[in-house]
Amino acid sequence: MFINVCLQSLCFSLRKNIFNHRDIFCVLFFNHGLVYFLINLYSDSTQSVLKYLKNTEVNINNVLIMTGNFNIRDSIWNSNFPHNSHHSQDLFDITDSFHLELFRPTKQISTRYSNNQWDSNLVINLMFLRLESSEYNNHIIHPDLRLISDYTLLTVDISIFEEQILTRCMLIKNSNEENKFVNKLIENIKGINTLCIHNKSTLEQIIQEFASKIERAWYKYSKIVNITKHSKKWWNNHCQRDLEQFRQSRCINDWKKFRNTVKKMKHDFFDLKIKEVANKSRGPWELMNWVKTHNLPATKAIQSNGKLCIKINNLWQALYLLFNSAQNYQTDPQLFKEIPCKDIMRWNSFSREEFICAIEKCNNLFTPELDKLS
């Protein structure tokens, strides 16, 4: 099962305790406090899945989709097949219990393609959608995306919730567009005629013309981006170009080229960030947010009298024995005379206001000294 990261907030979960059958795939997700289910199944030539569902009582609601390979040929969903199957009624009884209805694709074509010229193509992959849901009333069959598979891809659009995506215009740092915008800005500044400013209205007119030129230059060289929590600052036109090339060719070499481009762009981006931190703020601990937590390295357990101290009582007992082992030992006080004596340093007096002013410059990221280390 593959779930796009954009949908991870819906908490998709594979549930194996609802249907005790290896060919039934049930997934649930949460949306606005409600639980919804997606069911995908495969029914073999003996229709074991239909027999299981018919004889099993399952109390679940809010099933949005039930789809899969039902292995049933019927004229109801394939006009080129002249017969009806007795399994179709069992299938409709099951889908009615889940409040689902068979929906037609936007274009009726085969869903399974034969490997030889003697067997005909089949329509055995079906999609049952929620009743009275006009937004789910059709699905699309994509025969051009099946590649080497015998089965086609079926897709349907489901409106889950509207997400407000912020958009803004921006210039990519150190890009050609940024250089062109800066050059255009300098050109417009040099083109301002200050000799004809004789009154307030003339000044306002010149300022308005300058602002219009800057606005046109901004929209010409900037790009509109969607700001989401999944946006990547290192993503640029090179990554987009190689990704589109791979999507068109589906070639493994283009995929490797795209991955190498992404790796290079990441390295360039974070190398630049490291240089900025090292040269400007000079706070190496600011890079710690990029480092994930690591497991502590393996350490050797403390031993006492040849036994491992792996319990708290054993540790206290070892500490007690170690402390008392020095009891009644003679000490040599002459050792203290070897410690050199130094002059007593006196604190310079300071006021309360000076102390408050000094600690206001401190936070949990750096110290007030210039080197930020002392």
Secondary structure as UniProt FT lines:
FT   HELIX           5..10
FT   STRAND          13..14
FT   TURN            22..23
FT   STRAND          24..31
FT   TURN            32..33
FT   STRAND          34..42
FT   TURN            45..46
FT   HELIX           48..55
FT   STRAND          63..69
FT   TURN            75..77
FT   TURN            79..80
FT   HELIX           87..97
FT   TURN            98..99
FT   STRAND          100..102
FT   STRAND          125..130
FT   TURN            131..132
FT   HELIX           134..136
FT   STRAND          139..142
FT   HELIX           143..145
FT   TURN            147..148
FT   STRAND          153..155
FT   STRAND          166..170
FT   TURN            173..174
FT   HELIX           176..190
FT   TURN            195..196
FT   HELIX           200..221
FT   STRAND          223..227
FT   TURN            229..230
FT   TURN            233..234
FT   HELIX           237..249
FT   HELIX           252..276
FT   HELIX           277..281
FT   HELIX           284..290
FT   STRAND          303..304
FT   TURN            305..306
FT   STRAND          307..308
FT   HELIX           312..324
FT   TURN            325..328
FT   HELIX           333..338
FT   HELIX           352..359
FT   TURN            360..361
FT   TURN            370..371
//
